[in-house]
Amino acid sequence: MRTQLRGLSVTLCVALATPLEAQRAPVGSFPVDTASIATVQAALASGRLTCRQLVQRYLARIDSLDKQGPAVNSIVVLNPEALATADSLDRAQATRAARGSLHCVPLIVKDNFETRGLQTTGGSLALEGWKPPQDATMVAQVKAAGAIVLAKSNLAEWAFTPYETVSSILPGYTRNPYALDRVTAGSSGGTAAAVAMGFGTLGLGTDTGNSIRGPSAHQALVGIRSTMGLTSRAGVIPLNEGADIAGPMARSMADAVRVFDVIAHSDPADTVTAQADSRRPASYLPALTRGALRGARIGVLRQAYERPTLDAEVRTVFERAVRDLRAAGAVVIDTVLVDSLDSILRRQQGGCNRFKADLERYFAARAPNAPVKTLDDIIRSRRYHPTVEPRLRDAAQATQLPEAAPGCQSREQVRAALRVAFTATLDTLKLDAVVYPTWSNPPRLIGDLNTPHGDNSQLFSPMTGFPAITVPMGYTRGGRLPAGMTFMGRAWSEYRLIQLGYDYEQATRHWKAPRP
């Protein structure tokens, strides 16, 4: 672990040891900690800021706040090519060459996305030093649009847990910038903490059961989990191919959607996306207009969040959010129930652990560059955080491929039935979407795995494959701890969900920067 820290320190020093021109502070006091895509690009267009100056300012902020000061501990490695990329974008700006929609937008990328020539580890020392020869599709898409991969962020190792962000590749926990003694949730907690702390303009995360939406809610961000098949997972280290999704995490709906507009496309490298181009609109950006809540029919999905351990303050914040929806003109139906939910879930027979099969297929496709071949290789290496060993050994016991395992076949039958039942609920009540608190409880204290966690994200969206977007809905514990509200809808209904979420965000404006 000390070796890893020294490596990170060297990377930081290399990134910051630039010529005098690069070390100058950007003109004025451009606020990178609150900057949006629009404000970044306006500053570039006006000449107030160069792309190099912007990147240097982010690097300086990371250097002063991630491993010292508040020590958020969210960054695994910086991109040593970030400043060179910024220079090339400045040259394009100077010659008025064609620029992409994400021109000079510095991104934080979760460390389970392949990044060409830059270490990719899934949070595990077992993959330390592995540099894939290609980018994950989503990384390639944002780069092609002009974005800069500024850094790779910490994650719950192998994306195993939704509750905290700790791994063997980076010593210590990643901390919640809104309360440094609190967790970030998982597994994309490093991306969430880095974006909330202003280490990048926005970020990319992955979500199998919670891992975009949960950390986004805990850090007052917008997080988008798309319909299964609308965005590519190619080049992302898998946890469960049946549920894995990748997507944006941002401080505003507008920023998240500008990235989503770039990444929501078909990809031959991920066959599940075959329908994406025919299912998406020409652009999602027109959805960012006010007034969508007027006349919208929204249901409160109490099955998603009501349990005996529901935190009283979260309940109060959510009830206020529902009142805000009504005040904006929405027709809110309370309470919505998915018919026969319990009987559908009881149909599951046996377990379904896809991790071993999906991971080994992933590495087989990357031979001879793959750093390991099998899950047993990883276990024998002993290069992982001790907390993940039970999960690794449990996954290693799987002897059947998912396609042949009775438990996995049963799981697919349950998922199909839940899709039908959820869609029927929305159709019968003529609903545009349902809403619920993304978590029923505030962020836990770091190290606390005993008090109720409150994760509401595991069931409805992952099991149906339908889209869900979390938006900040306020704060608990004296205004310190963020809470999020989820908008969920039918398959391929992202445009409508964006309309509703954006109108709610603009009507309430709950986002505020952390003050650690």
N, C-alpha and C positions, 0 to 999 in steps of 0.2 A: 504493500500500500504506500510506503514511503517513496518507492520508485515511481509509482503512478503520480504522486504529488510533485516530485521533482520534474517529471515529464511535463506536467501541466504548467509548472512555473516556467520552464524553458520555453514552452509554446507561447505563453503570455509575453515573455520578454522578447522573443523573436518578432511577434506581431507588433509590439510597441516600439521596437528599436528601428525606427524609420527615419528617413532624412528629415532635416529641419522643417521643410515645407509641410510634411505630413504631421509633424508634432504640433503645429500651431493649432490653437483652439479654433473651432468653426467661428465664422463671423457672427457677432452678436452672441446671444445665449440660446441657441436653438434647443428646445426641450426634448431631447431624445427619449426621456422617460415617459412622456405622454404623446409622443409624435404618432401621427396616423400616416397611412399611405398618402393621403391627399396633402397633408402639411409637408411631408418630406418632398414630394414631387413639386409642390408649389415653391418651396425654398430653392430647389435645384433649378427650376425654370427661371426664377427671378435673379439667379446668380448670387443669392445670399449665402449659398452653401454649395460645396462640391461634394461629389459622392465620396471621395477620399476623406474629406473632413468629417463627413457623417460617420463613416465606418470607424475612423480613428476615435471619434467621440464615444461610440458604443464600446470599443475595445478598452478605452480608458475607464469607462464606467464599470465594466466587468472586472477590470483589474483592481479597482478600489472597493468594490462591494461584494464580489462573489466569494472570495476566499479570505477576505479581511473585512473590517467594519462589521456590518450585520452578518456577514459570512453566510449568505443564502445557500451556497454550495450547490448550484444548479448546473454548472458548466463542466463537461468532461474534457473537451478539447476545443481549441479555437482553430479556425481555418487559416493556415499560414498564407493562403493565396487570396484572402479577402481583400487586401489593399490593392493587389495587382488587378483583381477583377474590378474594383472600384475605379482604378485608373482607366481601364478600357471603357468603362461606361462614361466616364468624364470625356474621353476622346469622342465617343459617339455623340454625347450631348453637344460638344463644341462644334462638330461638323453637321449637326442637325440630322444625323443618320436616324433611321427608323428605330424607335424605342418600344420596348414591350410595356404591357400594362403594369408590370411590377418593377419598372426601371429603378434600380438602386434601392430596393427594399431589403434591408438586412433581416434575414430569417434565422430563427433558432430551430434546429432540427433534432428531433428525438433520436437517440443513439441506437435505434433499431432500424433506421432507414439506411440503405446502402448509399454511400457518398464516395464517388470516384476519387481515389487517391487520398482519402481521409479516413482515419480509423473508424470502424463500425464494430460495436461489441455486444449489443443487446444488454449492456450493463454487466457483463461477465468477464472476469479475468481470463476465462477459457478462450476468449476471442481477442485478447489484448494484442494490439499491433496489426490486426487484419485490415488491409486496405483493399476494398473491392475495386475491380477494374472498370466498373460502371456505376452510374447513379440509379437508384430506385426511380421508377417511372415518374412518381410525383415530384421528386427532387429535380429530375430532368425537365419536367413541365414548368416548374417555377423558375428554374434557371433560364430556360428559353424565353420566358416572359420578362427577364431582366433582373430577377431577384438574386441576392447574394447569400449563400450559405455562410453565415457568420460563425456559427459554433454548433457543436453537438451537445445535447443536454442529457442530464442524468435521467434514469428511469428505474422503476421497480424491476429488479433483475429478471430478465426473460419476460417482462411484462406480467409477472405472476399475480401480483396483489393489487387490489384497488385502494388499499388503505393507507399506504405510506410509500415514500420514495427512498429506497436504500438499495445499494448494489455493492458488488465487490470491486467494480472498476473505479469507484470514487469513494474514498473513506468518508464515513459519516452520513447523516441524514440530510436530504434537501429540506430546507425550512420554508415555511409559509411567510412571504414578505409582509403579510398583514398582521401576523403575530408569530414571532420567531420561535416560540415554544410550541407551535402547532404544526400538524402535518400538512402536506400538500395534496393528500390523497394519492392515488396511483392509477395506472403506471406512468402516465405522461406528466408526472408532477414536476420534473425538471423543466420541461418546456413551459408549463404553466407558471412556475415561479420566475423563470427568466423573463418571460413576456410581461408578467405583472410588475417585475422590478425594473423594466425598461432596459433590458440587455439586448433587445432586438425589437423591431417594429411589430412582429408577430411570429407565430411558430407553427410547426407541423407536429401532430401527435398521432397516436393510434388508439383504437378503441375496440376491445373485444367484448367487454361487458359493461365498461364504465369509463375507460381510461382517457377519453377526450373530455367527456361531459363532467365527470367527477372533479378532476383537478381544475377545470375551468370554473365550476361553481365555487370551489374552495378559494379561488384566487380572483373572483370577480371578473371573469372573462366570458366571452362568447365562444362556445365550442359546437362544431357541427359534426354530427354523425350522419352520414348520408344513407340513402337506400342501398342495400347490398347490391353491388353491380354498377353503381353510378361513378365510383372512383376506384382507381387501381391500387392494388396492394403489391404489385410486382416489385421485388427488390426490398421488401420489408420482412425482417425476420419474423416468422409466424409464431403465434401462440395457438390459434385454433382457426384454420382456414374457413370453417363454417360460419364464423362470426366476426373475424378480423375486418376492421375498416380503418382507413387513414384519412386525416382531414385537418382543417385549420383550427387554430386557437388564437384569439385576438382580443384586444381591448375594446373593440366595437364591432357591431354587426356589419358595418360598411366594409371594414378591413377584412373580416372573415369571408365576406361574400366576394370581394374582389379576388381573393385567392381561390375560393371555391369555383368561380367562373372559369378559372384557368385549368383546374384539375379535374373537373367533372366531365370525363370523356371516356370513350371506349379505348381499350388497350389490348392489342393482340397477345401481349405477354401475360394477361390475366383474363382468362376466358369468361369469367363471371360478368365482365363488363360489356359483353357483346351487344346488349341493348342500349347502352348508355347514350350514344349519340342520337338515337331515334327517340329517346325518352326525355331528353333535356330540352329546354327552350333555347333559342338562339343565344340568349344571355340571361343571367340572373340579376344583372345590375338594375334593370327597371323595377325590380321588386322593392328597391330601396326608396320607397315613396311613402309619405304620410297618408293616413286615413283608412288603412286596410282593416282596422278593428271595427269600424262603423258597420254594423249589421252582420259581422262575423259571428258564427255560432261555435262556441268553445265549451267543451265539457271538462268538468273537474274529475279526474280519474283517481278516485280515492283508493281503489285497489292497489295503486302504485306506491302509496306512501303511508296510509293510516295503519299504525301499529301501536301497541301500548307504550313503546319507547319514543314516540314522536316528541321532539323537543317543543316545549310550549312557545319559545320565542320564534322558532322556525314556523310553527303553526300561525302565529300572529303575523309574521312577515308575509307568509303566503296568502293569508286571508286579505291583507291589505293589497297584495298584488291582484287578487281576484276583483276586489273593489275597483282597482285602477283599470282593469280590463273593461269592466262595466262602464266606468266613467268615460272611457274612450269610445264607447258606443257598441261594445260587443254584447251579444246575448250569451250569457253564461249559464249553462245547464249544470246544476249541482243536485244530485250526484250521478255520475255516469258509471255503469258497471258493464264489464265484458261478460256476456252471458256464459255460464258453465265454465268459468275460468278454472275453478278447483278441479272439476272432473277432467278437464283437458290435461292439466298438469299431472294428474294421477295416472295418466296413461303411460308415462315414462317408465320403461322397464329396463333396469340395468344402467350401468354407467357408460360414459363415452369420453375417453381421454384421447384427443387427437394429437397432442403435443409431440410425442415421439415420431409418429409417422410424418406429420407435416414438417417438422424440423429436419428430419433425415432426408426427405425429398428435396427440401430447400438446399441443403448442403450438397446433395448429389448433383443437383443442377449447376452447382458452382465449381465442381471439380475441373481442373486440379488446384484452383485458387482457394478452395474452401479450407479453413483452418482446422476443422474437425470433420469427421464423417458421421459419427453416431452419437446418440445420447450417452451411451456407455463410455465413449471417449471423454466426454465432459465430466461424467461422474468420477472416472478414474483420475482425471487431472487434479481433482480437489481444488480447482481454481474457480471458486464461486462462494458467495456469501453463505454462511452456515444456515441462515434462515430458509434458504430455498432447497436445501438438500432433501427434506421430505417430499417436496413436490417433484423434484427430479427423479427420485427413486420410485415414487408412485407411478409416474409417467412411464418409466422404464419397464414396468410390469406388463404393459400392453403387448399382447401377442398377435392381435389381428389388426389388419388395416381398417380404417374407419368405414370403408365401403362394405366390409364383410361383418363388422361387429354388430351383434343384435342391439346393443345399447345405443349405438349411433344411428342405426336404422329407426329405432323407436323414437329417438330424439327428433329425427326429421319428420316423423309422422306427427309428433306433438307440435312442432313448429308450423307445419302446414295447417293443422287444425286451429292454432292460435291466430294465424294470419286471417283465416276465414272469419273467425269469431270477432276479432278486432275490427276488421273492415265492415262487417255486418253492423256492429255497434255504431260506427260513424255514419254509415248509410241510413240506418233506421232513424237516427236522431238528426240527420242532415247536418252533421258537425264538420267544420273545417279542420279542427284539431282538438286534442285534449291537452290539459296542462296538469302539472304536479310539481312539488318541490324536488329538485334534483337530488338532494340529500334531506333526510328527515332530522338530521342532527348537525350541529356545528362541527368544524374541524376538531379532531381530537388533539390532545397533548401528544407530543412526540414520545414514543415508547408505550403509549397506552393502547392496548389491544383488548381491554376489558369493558370499557364503557360502550354504549351502543354506537355503532358506526353510522347507521342511517342511510346507507347506499341504496338508492331507489332505481338504479339504472340497469340492473342485471337482467331483468325479465323482458319487458315489453318490446323495446327496440331491438336488442340482440336476438331474441327468440323469433321475432317476426321478420327481421331484416328491414324494417321500416324506419324512416328517418326521424331523428330527434335533435333538437337544438336547445342548448341551455343558454339563458340570458340572465345577467345579474338582476335580482329582485330586491336587494337590500342587505342589511347587516344585522347581526345579533351581538349579544354581549357588549352592550354599550356602544354599538356602532363599529366594533372592531372586526368582527368575523363575517366574511362574505357568505351570502346564500344565493342560490340560483333557482330559476324556474325553467322547467322543460316544456317546450312545445313539441308535440309528437303528432304525426299524421299518417295518412295512407302511403303506400309505396309510390315513389316518384313525386311526392307532393312538396318537394323542397321549396319551389317558388312561392307557394302559398305560406309555408311556415316562415320563410324569410320575410314576407310581407308583414305577417302578424308579429313576429319577434322584433322586427325593426320598428314598427309603429309603437309597440310597448316600450322598447328601449328609449325611443325619442320622447315619449310621453312622460317617462319617469326619471330618466337620466340618473340611474343609481351608481354608475361607475365612478370611482374615485381612486386616485393613486395611493399605494401603500405608503406609510410613514414609519418604517421599522426603526 
